[in-house]
Amino acid sequence: MPEGDTIHYAANRMRPILEGQVPDAIRTPHPRHAKDRWPERLQGRAVTDVAAHGKHLFLRFGDDLTIHSHLRMTGSWRVVREGQRWHRNPRRAWLVITKDDNDVVQFDGPVLELMTETRRRFDRRLALLGPDIIKDDFDADEVIRRARTDDPTRGVGDALLDQRIVAGIGNLWKAEGCWLAELDPWRKLRDVSDDELHRVLQELRPRMQESARDGNQARHRKIYNNTGRACPRCANRITSRGQGDDNRTTYWCPGCQT
């Protein structure tokens, strides 16, 4: 699943192309949106803002209309120069916004909707999101406060994935953050100190911000998807198993994460 840094990176690439501009063309090739008339509803309207919060991306247009996207496991945003090949089959495109010689393309959905700004503000999925770890106004103390209102028997690794506690962290960054902080992701929240939670956030924030700027998430991977390999810190074998209600795979080193 694309994580917060991936979404911010996509927004950063779109912003200089679309923000403050009236698109030359908008197409919705996917059958799901064939009768929604987005091109007609958005015709002549400038993109006033390109923004991300956690794993959500927003393209705001004049007259309080907003395209909201969440990529879940399958979706992708790409900016493609005219004449370049798309990285996915064009039949998988759900939205294409063209400006000058660039196509901004959203592939494979699955959450893509046009909403009024009023509806966006009162949408509970969005209103309940926690602080975005990448944004300049990130409030780590608010994340701690939210964590302390959660189930105290919940594993800290599972809690870090809860977008109502902190927005933007996914399975990869959960694993890397706990490893960087030398924290066992299976330890119950009640047994994790505020200082330990702060350390996870402090380790992740600059790395995720860097990835949001350059799109090079891979350089920060130390243990994610490395089951059976030697831990870079202590040389014990990295292990993994499913965690939480969604059974998301957790990677950790039993030698140095306690």
Summary of the structure (lengths in Angstrom):
residues: 258
radius of gyration: 19.7
end to end distance: 27.1
largest distance: 59.3
contacts: 815
relative contact order: 0.14
helix: 34%
strand: 25%
